[in-house]
Amino acid sequence: SAPSSQSSSSRIQTIVVLHPSHHVYLPGCAVSGAHQLETPVGNLRVDSDLRDEILQLGQGPRFSIMKQDEDEHEHSGEMQYPYLAHILKQLNLLQHVKVLPIMCGALTVDQEVQYGRALCPMLHRPHVVTVVSSDFCHWGSRFQYNPMPSASLNNNSIGIGIGMP
């Protein structure tokens, strides 16, 4: 059963989702410009205050704002949102906790250090939780991989094979 919203999770105010950029070349990091993220489980509100704080950083690397079509087509962050909405809904926190997607592009080691230092004070806050998407899932027609029942099924077992385009 889901923990009570009276637990320590009730102190969470923001979930920052760091995810790689696959859809577009990005030489830095970009925050979502959306106000909410729609999922089949429930919509997630975006933390516009934290987004503004990041965009107004005076020193260090500059963050950009994702264009809407880039934000909508980037699957690495998108994979996390239904899970987060489901958990928050189970905890009765869907209306209380906000998210902030940050897309990380093709960064040099020096840039990784600079962006890490810039984000560290915000990500270290006790009311902020960070999710890092490694995006190990590449399936569907977009990636020329379509799970199909295996040709060698026996004893009612189900196998997954690679579908050819």
Disulfide bonds with the S-S distance in Angstrom:
none
